[in-house]
Amino acid sequence: MVSRYHVRIEFREPTYELRAGPKQEPYLFGYDVEAASESDAEQSALREFRETARLSSVAWIRQVLQAIVTLAPLPEPGGEDPEDLQSRARQSGDLDRRRPSTTRTGV
């Protein structure tokens, strides 16, 4: 049985912090994935995280501190998923850029 999970990945950018100074709180990426288990969801999100880092235009390393897996809330009937709305707001710059989010479903 496939379930929908939200995976929050907390990470640091140590090479960037050497230049810019230490950051108190880690950066966060969030992924919504469909998977057969929490472990599968975590692995899927980590693969997507590494791919995003690889495609990034920055040269510094991203060090994963932890991945937190929870069951994702179901979308509102007839409405748009609140997590998708929040993700798009972050991508457009409407929310705090220190906490980027990427939503991926159907993995």
C-alpha positions in Angstrom: 0.0 0.0 0.0 1.3 3.4 -1.0 1.0 6.4 1.4 1.8 10.0 1.1 4.6 11.3 3.3 6.2 14.6 4.0 9.9 14.5 4.4 11.7 17.5 6.0 15.4 17.6 5.3 17.5 19.8 7.6 20.9 20.7 6.2 23.9 23.0 6.5 26.2 24.5 3.9 29.5 24.4 5.8 31.7 25.7 2.9 29.4 28.7 2.5 29.3 29.3 6.3 33.2 29.5 6.3 32.9 32.5 4.1 29.6 34.1 5.4 29.8 33.0 9.0 27.9 30.3 10.9 24.2 30.1 10.6 22.3 29.4 13.8 19.5 27.3 12.4 19.8 24.7 9.6 18.2 25.2 6.2 15.1 23.2 5.4 13.8 21.5 2.3 10.4 19.8 2.3 9.3 17.0 0.0 5.9 15.3 -0.4 6.4 11.8 -1.7 4.2 8.8 -2.3 6.0 5.6 -1.0 5.4 2.2 0.4 7.1 3.0 3.7 8.7 5.8 5.7 12.1 4.4 4.8 11.3 4.5 1.0 9.9 8.0 1.4 13.1 9.2 3.1 15.3 7.6 0.4 13.2 9.2 -2.4 13.4 12.6 -0.8 17.2 12.3 -0.2 17.6 11.3 -3.9 15.6 14.4 -4.9 17.6 16.6 -2.5 20.9 15.4 -3.9 19.7 15.9 -7.5 18.6 19.5 -6.6 22.0 20.1 -5.0 23.7 18.7 -8.1 21.7 21.0 -10.4 22.2 24.0 -8.2 24.4 26.8 -9.5 26.3 27.1 -6.2 29.5 25.3 -5.5 29.3 24.7 -1.8 28.5 21.4 -0.2 25.1 20.7 1.5 25.5 18.5 4.6 22.3 16.7 5.6 21.8 16.8 9.4 18.6 14.8 9.5 15.5 13.8 7.6 12.2 13.8 9.4 9.4 11.7 7.9 5.7 12.2 8.7 2.5 11.2 7.1 1.4 14.1 4.8 -2.0 15.6 5.3 -4.5 14.8 2.6 -5.4 17.6 0.2 -8.5 19.5 0.9 -11.5 18.0 -1.1 -12.0 20.1 -4.2 -9.2 22.5 -3.1 -5.6 22.9 -3.6 -3.1 21.2 -1.3 -1.9 23.8 1.3 1.7 22.5 1.1 1.7 23.1 -2.7 0.4 26.7 -2.2 3.1 27.3 0.4 5.8 25.8 -1.8 4.8 28.1 -4.7 4.8 31.1 -2.4 8.3 30.4 -1.3 9.5 29.9 -4.9 8.0 33.2 -5.9 9.7 35.0 -3.0 6.6 35.6 -1.0 7.9 33.8 2.0 11.2 33.7 3.9 13.9 32.5 1.5 15.9 31.0 4.3 13.6 28.1 4.4 13.2 26.9 0.8 10.7 24.1 0.0 10.2 21.8 -2.9 7.2 19.6 -3.2 7.4 16.4 -5.2 4.5 14.0 -5.5 4.0 10.8 -7.5 7.5 9.4 -6.8 
